[in-house]
Amino acid sequence: AQTIHQWPVAEIKAVGSPLSLGCTIKGKSSPNLYWYWQATGGTLQQLFYSITVGQVESVVQLNLSASRPKDDQFILSTEKLLLSHSGFYLCAWSLSGGASQNTLYFGAGTRLSVL
Amino acid sequence: QQKVQQSPESLSVPEGGMASLNCTSSDRNFQYFWWYRQHSGEGPKALMSIFSDGDKKEGRFTAHLNKASLHVSLHIRDSQPSDSALYFCAVSEPSSNMGYKLTFGTGTSLLVDP
């Protein structure tokens, strides 16, 4: 069975500090990977997607970057956090072929508070 | 940025009742429609997808799609307290790289009173 693990579960960071969030998918080779951001009680905003190792496409500019160093790993990072980065970050995977016709499977998320 | 509007924003139904949620897209290129459910503090989970006009039933959940009006609805019969959650519709374009972009709606918060 496939599992998706996000780390850390929660972070409290200062404005201007760096950030690195991670996501690992086990049990599925060559998944499509996604990062989403969600304000408390709000909608989900897609940030990035990746079809293969080393390739990441940005969907919206939020002073964040993403990388896929391994087939099963997706990293979200920034060098300088802003207050607006606070929220819930969700990693997801789908079968190859995109999210149109394939289910997105989400991780449990990372709660980020920027103070 | 295409918009996906959901209504109502929040909804309260008694246990055993019927909950009806609505979603309208503003872009005719959107062809694939999904419903996702998110319990508090968790990641969303897919409920069902619907790609063709008409009804699709899965257990207590029925989705209805009208492509001409870009409207999709979700009906939950015999609502249970465990159905209390945020419900999102999500839409996607089928074309190549946009097939990887899934746009989520504004969400409906459902509360089922025991």
Chai-1 contact restraints between the chains, C-beta under 6 A:
chainA,res_idxA,chainB,res_idxB,connection_type,confidence,min_distance_angstrom,max_distance_angstrom,comment,restraint_id
A,T43,B,F104,contact,1.0,0.0,6.0,A-B,restraint_1
A,T43,B,T106,contact,1.0,0.0,6.0,A-B,restraint_2
A,T43,B,G107,contact,1.0,0.0,6.0,A-B,restraint_3
A,L44,B,F104,contact,1.0,0.0,6.0,A-B,restraint_4
A,Y49,B,Y100,contact,1.0,0.0,6.0,A-B,restraint_5
A,V59,B,K101,contact,1.0,0.0,6.0,A-B,restraint_6
A,L90,B,G43,contact,1.0,0.0,6.0,A-B,restraint_7
A,G98,B,G99,contact,1.0,0.0,6.0,A-B,restraint_8
A,G98,B,Y100,contact,1.0,0.0,6.0,A-B,restraint_9
A,A99,B,S92,contact,1.0,0.0,6.0,A-B,restraint_10
A,A99,B,Y100,contact,1.0,0.0,6.0,A-B,restraint_11
A,A99,B,L102,contact,1.0,0.0,6.0,A-B,restraint_12
A,S100,B,Y32,contact,1.0,0.0,6.0,A-B,restraint_13
A,S100,B,S92,contact,1.0,0.0,6.0,A-B,restraint_14
A,S100,B,P94,contact,1.0,0.0,6.0,A-B,restraint_15
A,S100,B,G99,contact,1.0,0.0,6.0,A-B,restraint_16
A,T103,B,A46,contact,1.0,0.0,6.0,A-B,restraint_17
A,F106,B,G43,contact,1.0,0.0,6.0,A-B,restraint_18
A,F106,B,P44,contact,1.0,0.0,6.0,A-B,restraint_19
A,G107,B,G43,contact,1.0,0.0,6.0,A-B,restraint_20
A,A108,B,G43,contact,1.0,0.0,6.0,A-B,restraint_21
A,G109,B,G43,contact,1.0,0.0,6.0,A-B,restraint_22
